[in-house]
Amino acid sequence: MRQHTIPGIAAKATVAALIAGALTCPPIRALAETPSLEDLQNKAIEAGQNYQIAQDKVDGINKQIEENQSHIDEIEAKLPEQREKAAVAMRMQYRFQESSPNLIGLILDSNSVNEFIEQVTYLDTIANSQADEIAQLNSMEGELTSAKATLEGQKKQAEQDAKEAKRTYDDAQSTSEAAKQKAREDAAAAQAAYEAQVAAGNTSDATTEAVAQSEAKNPSPSPAPVSNPTNKPNKEGNADSGGSPSPSKPSPNNSSNSDDSNPKKSSPKGDSSRGSSDNSSSSDTPSRTTASYTYVLASTYGIGDGLMYSATASGGRVTPTSMGVAMKTMPLGTVIEIIYNGRTARAVVNDRGPYVGNRQIDLQPAVANALGFDGVGRVGYRIVG
């Protein structure tokens, strides 16, 4: 009978322990979970907001630099005259000191107490005036030195802030592109499905159905139109302060006309030839909902930016007739009424965005067309369902 050696027994015990451990350990995921579209969109929104904060900081320090430089220029412009006044004062002081005995004698020769007081007051006023001119010169030169030192510090701070803004710019660009790329996945298949749906005579989707239900519960009356003349689009995008930097890629079906200042799915040009359908809930009058409108900066997406037929955070698609909008934090599925230049339309929040820090709503093409909205501008909105 063969005996087992100590090392052989130890090896078998080790193998048994490893097997037992493998059986009791939880399975290890080979790959990390793929982030959802909404997760990517939220990251892009946060990156866009961080960029806006950084850019605002740069703008603020640059404004301080301009103000300080203006102050320095003002001091330097006044210095030559003040130096001349101070030089005259110093010469007069020297002459006073040289003629001190004579001045004392002049005072002592006064014929009365009143004359004596007048002489002393006069000489004292001259001396104080001379001292003031010299003190003013010293103050201005000290202020100039301090302002220049502050300016130097501000310029260094501006350089640091500009680097941080560039970093957040790049972050906003990459995260927004990742979100847009995720949204574009299967866009060709979605377009084919939509076209087949249209050919079958059906252009309804979740957004149009939700809008129709909202109208059925709370229909719009027909009072006199309400206009808001301040809500005009800004085709140059100047309504944004520090717009974010990611350009949109062109759609294969549309010419590119995107807003280069928007790192989100935002196109400054709405397409009046697309998206205006019988399913849109558009009116030239406000609804009977009594809540007041909140006015925010808005833009459009889905035309000329490669995002037509792209996926939305709610699982739907951007189509020529979808009555959807993207908002940053409004719960998905919320129905809102939007007013622009006296025209109203209802839409469903079915996506996340915009990615630009100071914009609050991104309109899909059918919504923009229903409102007559084009570019970047202010719209009013209120919750109706």
C-alpha positions as CSV (number, residue, x, y, z in Angstrom):
1,M,0.0,0.0,0.0
2,R,1.5,3.3,-1.2
3,Q,1.7,6.0,1.4
4,H,0.9,9.7,0.6
5,T,3.7,12.1,1.2
6,I,3.0,15.3,3.2
7,P,3.5,17.6,0.2
8,G,1.0,15.5,-1.9
9,I,-1.6,15.8,0.8
10,A,-1.1,19.5,1.0
11,A,-1.5,20.0,-2.7
12,K,-4.7,18.1,-2.8
13,A,-6.1,20.2,0.1
14,T,-5.2,23.4,-1.7
15,V,-6.9,22.3,-4.9
16,A,-10.0,21.3,-2.9
17,A,-10.0,24.7,-1.2
18,L,-9.8,26.5,-4.5
19,I,-12.7,24.5,-6.0
20,A,-14.8,25.2,-2.9
21,G,-14.0,28.9,-3.1
22,A,-14.9,29.0,-6.8
23,L,-18.3,27.4,-6.1
24,T,-19.1,29.9,-3.3
25,C,-17.9,33.2,-5.0
26,P,-20.4,35.3,-7.0
27,P,-20.0,35.3,-10.7
28,I,-17.7,38.0,-12.1
29,R,-19.1,40.2,-14.9
30,A,-16.8,40.1,-17.9
31,L,-17.9,43.5,-19.1
32,A,-19.2,46.6,-17.4
33,E,-22.8,47.5,-18.1
34,T,-23.3,49.8,-21.1
35,P,-24.5,53.2,-19.9
36,S,-28.1,54.1,-21.0
37,L,-28.8,57.0,-23.3
38,E,-30.3,59.0,-20.5
39,D,-27.2,58.5,-18.4
40,L,-25.0,59.7,-21.3
41,Q,-27.3,62.7,-21.8
42,N,-27.3,63.6,-18.2
43,K,-23.5,63.5,-18.2
44,A,-23.5,65.7,-21.3
45,I,-25.8,68.2,-19.6
46,E,-23.6,68.3,-16.6
47,A,-20.5,68.8,-18.7
48,G,-22.3,71.6,-20.6
49,Q,-23.2,73.3,-17.4
50,N,-19.6,73.0,-16.1
51,Y,-18.4,74.5,-19.3
52,Q,-20.8,77.4,-18.9
53,I,-19.7,78.0,-15.3
54,A,-16.0,78.0,-16.4
55,Q,-16.7,80.3,-19.3
56,D,-18.7,82.7,-17.0
57,K,-15.7,82.7,-14.7
58,V,-13.4,83.6,-17.6
59,D,-15.7,86.4,-18.7
60,G,-15.9,87.7,-15.2
61,I,-12.1,87.9,-14.7
62,N,-11.7,89.5,-18.2
63,K,-14.3,92.1,-17.2
64,Q,-12.3,92.9,-14.0
65,I,-9.1,93.1,-16.1
66,E,-10.8,95.6,-18.4
67,E,-12.1,97.7,-15.5
68,N,-8.7,97.7,-13.8
69,Q,-6.9,98.6,-17.0
70,S,-9.3,101.5,-17.5
71,H,-8.5,102.7,-13.9
72,I,-4.8,102.4,-14.6
73,D,-5.1,104.4,-17.8
74,E,-7.1,107.1,-15.9
75,I,-4.4,107.4,-13.2
76,E,-1.6,107.6,-15.8
77,A,-3.4,110.3,-17.7
78,K,-3.7,112.5,-14.5
79,L,-0.2,111.8,-13.2
80,P,1.8,114.3,-15.3
81,E,-0.4,117.2,-14.2
82,Q,-0.2,116.1,-10.5
83,R,3.5,115.7,-10.7
84,E,3.8,119.2,-11.9
85,K,1.6,120.5,-9.1
86,A,3.6,118.6,-6.5
87,A,6.9,119.9,-8.0
88,V,5.6,123.5,-7.6
89,A,4.5,122.8,-4.1
90,M,7.9,121.4,-3.1
91,R,9.7,124.5,-4.6
92,M,7.4,126.7,-2.6
93,Q,8.0,124.7,0.6
94,Y,11.7,125.1,0.1
95,R,11.3,128.9,-0.4
96,F,9.2,129.1,2.7
97,Q,11.9,127.3,4.7
98,E,14.5,129.6,3.3
99,S,12.5,132.7,4.2
100,S,11.3,131.5,7.6
101,P,13.0,134.4,9.6
102,N,11.4,137.0,7.4
103,L,8.0,135.4,7.7
104,I,8.3,135.3,11.5
105,G,9.2,138.9,11.5
106,L,6.3,139.7,9.2
107,I,4.0,138.0,11.6
108,L,5.4,139.7,14.7
109,D,5.1,143.1,13.0
110,S,1.3,142.7,12.8
111,N,-0.5,145.8,14.0
112,S,-3.3,143.9,15.7
113,V,-4.3,140.5,17.0
114,N,-6.7,140.1,14.0
115,E,-4.0,140.9,11.5
116,F,-1.7,138.5,13.4
117,I,-4.3,135.7,13.1
118,E,-4.9,136.4,9.4
119,Q,-1.2,136.2,8.6
120,V,-0.8,132.9,10.5
121,T,-3.9,131.5,8.8
122,Y,-2.7,132.5,5.4
123,L,0.7,131.0,5.8
124,D,-0.8,127.8,7.2
125,T,-3.2,127.5,4.3
126,I,-0.4,127.8,1.8
127,A,1.7,125.2,3.7
128,N,-1.3,122.8,3.8
129,S,-2.0,123.2,0.1
130,Q,1.5,122.4,-0.7
131,A,1.5,119.3,1.5
132,D,-1.9,118.2,0.0
133,E,-0.5,118.3,-3.5
134,I,2.5,116.2,-2.5
135,A,0.3,113.8,-0.6
136,Q,-2.0,113.5,-3.6
137,L,0.9,112.6,-5.9
138,N,2.1,109.9,-3.4
139,S,-1.4,108.5,-3.2
140,M,-1.9,108.3,-7.0
141,E,1.5,106.7,-7.5
142,G,0.7,104.1,-4.7
143,E,-2.7,103.4,-6.2
144,L,-1.1,103.0,-9.7
145,T,1.4,100.5,-8.3
146,S,-1.3,98.5,-6.5
147,A,-3.6,98.5,-9.6
148,K,-0.7,97.2,-11.8
149,A,0.0,94.4,-9.3
150,T,-3.7,93.5,-9.1
151,L,-3.8,93.5,-12.9
152,E,-0.9,91.1,-13.1
153,G,-2.6,88.8,-10.7
154,Q,-5.8,89.0,-12.6
155,K,-4.0,88.1,-15.9
156,K,-2.5,85.0,-14.3
157,Q,-5.9,84.0,-12.9
158,A,-7.4,84.5,-16.4
159,E,-4.8,82.1,-17.8
160,Q,-5.7,79.5,-15.3
161,D,-9.5,80.0,-15.8
162,A,-9.0,79.8,-19.6
163,K,-7.2,76.4,-19.2
164,E,-10.0,75.2,-17.0
165,A,-12.6,76.4,-19.5
166,K,-10.7,74.6,-22.3
167,R,-10.7,71.4,-20.3
168,T,-14.5,71.6,-19.6
169,Y,-15.0,72.5,-23.3
170,D,-13.3,69.3,-24.4
171,D,-15.2,67.4,-21.8
172,A,-18.5,68.8,-22.9
173,Q,-17.6,68.1,-26.5
174,S,-16.7,64.5,-25.9
175,T,-19.6,63.7,-23.6
176,S,-22.2,65.3,-25.9
177,E,-20.8,63.5,-28.9
178,A,-21.0,60.2,-27.0
179,A,-24.6,60.9,-26.2
180,K,-25.5,61.9,-29.7
181,Q,-23.7,58.8,-31.1
182,K,-25.7,56.6,-28.7
183,A,-28.9,58.3,-29.9
184,R,-28.0,57.8,-33.5
185,E,-27.7,54.0,-33.2
186,D,-30.1,52.2,-35.4
187,A,-31.3,55.5,-36.9
188,A,-31.4,54.0,-40.4
189,A,-33.6,51.1,-39.3
190,A,-35.9,53.6,-37.4
191,Q,-36.2,55.7,-40.5
192,A,-37.2,52.7,-42.6
193,A,-39.8,51.7,-40.0
194,Y,-41.2,55.3,-39.9
195,E,-41.5,55.5,-43.7
196,A,-43.3,52.2,-43.8
197,Q,-45.6,53.5,-41.1
198,V,-46.3,56.7,-43.2
199,A,-46.9,54.5,-46.3
200,A,-49.5,52.6,-44.2
201,G,-51.2,56.0,-43.4
202,N,-50.1,56.1,-39.7
203,T,-47.9,58.8,-38.3
204,S,-49.0,58.5,-34.7
205,D,-46.6,57.8,-31.9
206,A,-46.4,58.0,-28.1
207,T,-45.9,61.8,-28.2
208,T,-48.9,62.6,-30.4
209,E,-51.1,60.2,-28.5
210,A,-50.1,61.9,-25.2
211,V,-50.8,65.3,-26.6
212,A,-54.2,64.2,-27.9
213,Q,-55.1,62.8,-24.5
214,S,-54.0,66.1,-22.9
215,E,-56.1,68.1,-25.3
216,A,-59.1,65.8,-24.6
217,K,-58.8,66.4,-20.9
218,N,-58.0,70.1,-21.1
219,P,-58.9,71.6,-24.6
220,S,-57.7,75.0,-25.7
221,P,-60.2,77.8,-25.8
222,S,-60.2,80.5,-28.5
223,P,-59.7,84.0,-26.8
224,A,-57.7,86.8,-28.4
225,P,-54.1,85.8,-29.3
226,V,-51.5,86.6,-26.7
227,S,-48.2,87.7,-28.2
228,N,-44.8,88.0,-26.7
229,P,-42.7,90.4,-28.8
230,T,-39.5,89.7,-26.9
231,N,-39.5,86.0,-27.9
232,K,-37.8,86.4,-31.2
233,P,-35.2,83.9,-32.3
234,N,-31.6,84.8,-32.4
235,K,-30.3,83.2,-35.6
236,E,-26.8,84.1,-34.6
237,G,-27.1,82.3,-31.3
238,N,-26.1,85.5,-29.4
239,A,-28.8,84.9,-26.9
240,D,-26.4,82.3,-25.4
241,S,-23.7,83.5,-23.1
242,G,-20.8,81.2,-23.8
243,G,-22.5,78.7,-26.0
244,S,-20.8,75.3,-25.9
245,P,-18.7,74.1,-28.7
246,S,-19.6,70.8,-30.3
247,P,-20.7,71.1,-34.0
248,S,-23.4,68.7,-35.2
249,K,-22.8,66.1,-37.9
250,P,-25.0,66.5,-41.0
251,S,-28.0,64.2,-41.5
252,P,-27.9,62.1,-44.7
253,N,-31.4,63.4,-45.5
254,N,-30.9,67.1,-44.6
255,S,-28.4,69.8,-45.3
256,S,-26.3,70.8,-42.3
257,N,-27.4,74.0,-40.7
258,S,-26.4,73.3,-37.1
259,D,-25.6,75.8,-34.3
260,D,-21.9,75.4,-33.7
261,S,-22.3,76.9,-30.3
262,N,-24.4,74.0,-29.1
263,P,-22.7,70.8,-27.9
264,K,-26.2,69.1,-27.6
265,K,-28.5,68.0,-30.3
266,S,-29.4,71.5,-31.3
267,S,-29.9,73.0,-34.7
268,P,-30.5,76.7,-35.0
269,K,-32.7,76.3,-38.1
270,G,-36.1,74.7,-37.9
271,D,-37.3,73.1,-41.2
272,S,-40.7,74.6,-42.0
273,S,-41.2,72.0,-44.8
274,R,-41.0,69.1,-42.3
275,G,-42.8,68.0,-39.1
276,S,-46.0,70.0,-39.5
277,S,-48.7,67.3,-39.3
278,D,-52.3,66.9,-38.5
279,N,-51.2,65.3,-35.2
280,S,-49.6,68.5,-33.9
281,S,-51.4,70.3,-31.1
282,S,-50.9,73.8,-32.3
283,S,-52.9,76.9,-31.6
284,D,-52.6,80.6,-32.1
285,T,-54.1,81.0,-28.6
286,P,-53.1,80.0,-25.1
287,S,-54.8,77.0,-23.4
288,R,-57.3,77.5,-20.6
289,T,-54.7,76.3,-18.1
290,T,-54.3,79.0,-15.5
291,A,-50.7,78.5,-14.5
292,S,-48.4,81.3,-15.7
293,Y,-45.7,80.6,-18.3
294,T,-42.0,80.3,-17.4
295,Y,-39.8,81.8,-20.0
296,V,-36.5,80.1,-20.9
297,L,-34.0,80.0,-23.7
298,A,-34.8,77.3,-26.3
299,S,-33.3,75.8,-29.4
300,T,-34.2,73.0,-31.9
301,Y,-32.7,69.7,-32.9
302,G,-33.5,66.9,-35.4
303,I,-32.9,68.9,-38.6
304,G,-29.5,69.1,-40.2
305,D,-27.7,67.7,-37.2
306,G,-27.9,64.0,-37.9
307,L,-30.4,63.4,-35.1
308,M,-33.5,62.8,-37.1
309,Y,-34.7,59.3,-36.3
310,S,-32.3,59.1,-33.3
311,A,-33.4,57.5,-30.1
312,T,-34.8,59.6,-27.2
313,A,-34.3,59.0,-23.5
314,S,-37.8,57.7,-23.2
315,G,-37.2,55.0,-25.7
316,G,-38.9,56.7,-28.7
317,R,-37.5,58.3,-31.8
318,V,-37.2,61.8,-33.2
319,T,-39.4,61.8,-36.3
320,P,-40.8,64.6,-38.6
321,T,-44.1,64.4,-36.7
322,S,-43.1,63.6,-33.1
323,M,-44.3,66.3,-30.7
324,G,-41.5,65.9,-28.3
325,V,-39.0,68.1,-26.5
326,A,-35.8,67.6,-24.5
327,M,-35.6,69.1,-21.0
328,K,-32.9,68.7,-18.4
329,T,-34.8,67.6,-15.3
330,M,-38.5,67.6,-16.1
331,P,-39.9,64.1,-15.6
332,L,-40.2,62.1,-18.9
333,G,-43.8,61.9,-20.0
334,T,-44.7,65.3,-18.8
335,V,-47.0,67.2,-21.2
336,I,-46.2,70.9,-21.5
337,E,-47.7,73.8,-23.3
338,I,-45.3,76.1,-25.1
339,I,-46.0,79.7,-26.2
340,Y,-44.0,81.6,-28.7
341,N,-45.0,84.9,-30.4
342,G,-48.7,84.3,-29.5
343,R,-48.7,80.7,-30.9
344,T,-49.0,77.7,-28.6
345,A,-48.3,74.0,-29.0
346,R,-48.4,71.0,-26.6
347,A,-45.5,68.6,-26.5
348,V,-44.2,65.7,-24.4
349,V,-40.9,65.7,-22.6
350,N,-39.4,62.5,-24.0
351,D,-35.7,63.4,-24.1
352,R,-32.9,64.9,-22.1
353,G,-31.1,68.1,-23.0
354,P,-30.1,70.7,-24.2
355,Y,-26.4,70.3,-23.4
356,V,-25.7,74.0,-23.5
357,G,-25.7,75.4,-19.9
358,N,-28.2,78.2,-20.3
359,R,-30.7,76.6,-22.6
360,Q,-33.6,74.8,-21.1
361,I,-35.7,73.3,-23.9
362,D,-34.8,71.6,-27.2
363,L,-37.7,71.5,-29.6
364,Q,-38.1,68.6,-32.1
365,P,-39.0,69.7,-35.6
366,A,-42.8,69.3,-35.5
367,V,-43.0,71.3,-32.3
368,A,-40.8,74.1,-33.7
369,N,-42.8,74.2,-36.9
370,A,-46.1,74.3,-35.0
371,L,-44.8,77.4,-33.1
372,G,-43.1,79.0,-36.1
373,F,-39.9,78.9,-34.1
374,D,-36.5,79.1,-35.8
375,G,-33.0,79.2,-34.3
376,V,-32.4,80.2,-30.7
377,G,-34.9,82.2,-28.7
378,R,-37.0,82.5,-25.6
379,V,-40.2,80.6,-25.2
380,G,-42.7,80.2,-22.4
381,Y,-43.9,76.9,-21.1
382,R,-46.2,75.5,-18.4
383,I,-47.2,72.0,-17.3
384,V,-50.6,70.8,-18.6
385,G,-50.4,67.0,-18.0
